[in-house]
């Protein structure tokens, strides 16, 4: 039997938005490597006694976020979006959704064509297709599951 005090917290990943005067803002998740205080790296959303229930809720929330967030907006080069090499990412993305923009998808690209392509095509994708696309974009996540031992975190009186 597992720890009866174990709680699985679905938390929204904190994101930094950096505004630059000459360009669109940059977005990046807060992490241990950033100056963000601990309470800004994750924002609790829901808690569950069973990990599977937390995973279901996290997938639902990830899909909601994926519907409104364009990954080609302000995140940066391909390495910020995926752990896959660019050629593999583009090949697998094309297999999932069909023709991709003609513009190269690389660090030197301004990604304008990719932003417009996403805005035009992503709304037509099924939930399953969108989730599969975001699986390829594995370096970007909006939610995480934190395991918390409630007995250690809280004193019950």
Buried (B, 14 or more C-beta within 10 A) or exposed (E): EEEEBBBBBBBBBBBBEEEEEEEEEBBBBBEEEEEBEEEEBBEEBBBBEEBEBBBEBBBEBBBEBBEEBBBBBBBEEBBBBBEBEBEEBBEBBEEBBEEBBEBEBEEEBEBEBBBBBBEEBBEEBEEEBBBBBBEBBEBBBBBBBEEBEBEEEEEEE
